[in-house]
C-alpha cells in the first residue's frame, strides 16, 4: 500500500534488450516497476533498432510501473539511453532512419577521417555514425535515443542533454558542437527541465499530464548515480551486455588516445570512464546462469583463457578496431568454458582499472557493481577476488534508479550526490579473498602477454599492469607510473 500524499520519481531506462521503468520515493523505496522487451537486428558489425519500438515499450513499462500507484504524486521523470546510439529525425521529431546502436561498427571509415581531422572519436561513437547515416539517408536532424522518447512525452522536439551529446562530438569544456556539416540539436545540461508530459502522452503511458520531464544522462552515467558513486575517487562498474566503468573526479582525466572520456556531472565536476566491448553478452545464449555459476566454481582458474568480446573491436581499456573474441586453450566442458568467459570479464575489468591508474585517475574511493550481472552473487565475488578490492552491491543496481534521482534533482534543486546517497541502498559489501586474488594473478599476466603480442595493448600500459600485479606474485610492493611517479599498490587497486 502507498500513501496517497507520497511523491515518487520515475526513472526510464532504454536498454539494449528492454525498457525498464522504476517509481522511487525520496528514500530509495521502489514503489512500482515495469519492463517491456526490445528487439534488435545484428549482422556482423551492424546493430540496429527501430525507434518506434522504444515508445511502445515505454508505454507498456510505464503503465506497469504505475498500475498500483493510483493517487500517488509523480514528481518528475528522466530518461537514459545507450551511449552512442543515434538516428535521424525530421523537423517534427519523427524518425527518418533506423537507430544505429552503441556498438554498430559501420562508420569506421568516417571515424578514421574524423581522427585525421583532429577529433578524438572512436569507431562506434555517434558522430561518425551520424555522418554515415546522412550519407545513406540524405540528411535529417541528428537525434539521440532518449530524445525520441522525451519528445513524445512533451509533445514536441526537445533539446538533447550534454551527456548523450558527448559521443556526437560535443565539447563539454567549451559547450560547443564541432564545426561540421550536420543538423545538430540544441544542448542542455543533465537535470534541465525540458517540459511537461502532454495530455496525449499521459493517455498513452499513464504518467500524469503536467509531470516535469528532466534531461537525462547516458545509461552508464545513470548506473553511476544508481551506485551512489559521485564523490571524488568513487567508481562504478556496470556489467551488462558490455562493461562500462565510470568514476568521479574534480578534473577531467586526460587520455590522448580518446579511450577514456569525461562526462560532466550536473554539479560541474567530472565523470571519467570508458566502455569496453567485453561483457555478459558473450555468454552462451539459453544457459541457466545460476546453474552454470555453480558448476563454474570448480574451475578456478579455468583451463582456458578468454578475452570475451561481444562484438568485433575493443574500445576500452585499449583501442583495437580489429580485435576479435579470444579463447586460448580448450575448455574441458561447458562449465569450464563458462568459467573462462566470466573470469575473462574480470581480467578485462582489472585491466580497465590498471589503465585508469596509468592515466592518473583517482581510484581511492569505493567501487560499486551494478548492471544485470550484479544479480549473480558468484560472479560478484569472483570479480572482487580478481580485482583484489572490496565492492559494494546496491539493492537496486539499475540505471532507472539513477534517472529517478536525477529527476528529483532537476525538480528540487538538491545536490545530486546527496540525493543519490539518500536513494541508494547498499545491500552488501564484498571483501576479496587474498588467496583467490593470488590464484588469478598468473592467468591475468598471461592475458596481458597475449594482448600485447597481438598488438592490441600498448607496451607501456602492459608494463604498468605488470608492476601493479607484482606484489601478488612475490615482488616488491611499489610500482612506477609511465611518467616516473611512485604508485602505492597497497592502497590503490
Buried (B, 14 or more C-beta within 10 A) or exposed (E): EBEEEBBBBBBBBBBBBBBBBBBBBBEBBBBBBBBBEBEBEEEEBBBBBBBEBBBBBBBBBBBBBBEEBEEBEBBBBBBBBBBBBBBBBEEEBBBBBBBBBBBBBBBBEBBBBBBEEEBBBBBBBBBBBBBBBBEEEEEBBBBBBBBBBBBBBBBEBBBBBBBBBBBBBBEBEEEEBBEBEBBBBEBBBBBBEBBBBBEEBBEBBBBEEEBBBBBBBBBBBBBBBBBBBBBBBBBBBBBBBBBBBBBBBEEBBEBEBBBBBBBBBBEEBBBBBBBBBBBBBBBEEEBEBEEBBEBBEEBBBBBBBBBBBBBBBBBBBBBBBEBEBBBBEEBBEEBBBBBBBBBBBBBBBBBBBBBBBBBBBBBEBBBBBBBBBBEBEBBBBBBBBBBBBEBBBBBBBBBBBBBBBBBBBBBBEBEBBEBBBBBBBBEEEBEBEEEBBBBBBEBBBBBBBBBBEBEBBBEEBBBBBBBBBBBBEEEEEEBEBBEEEEBEBEEBB
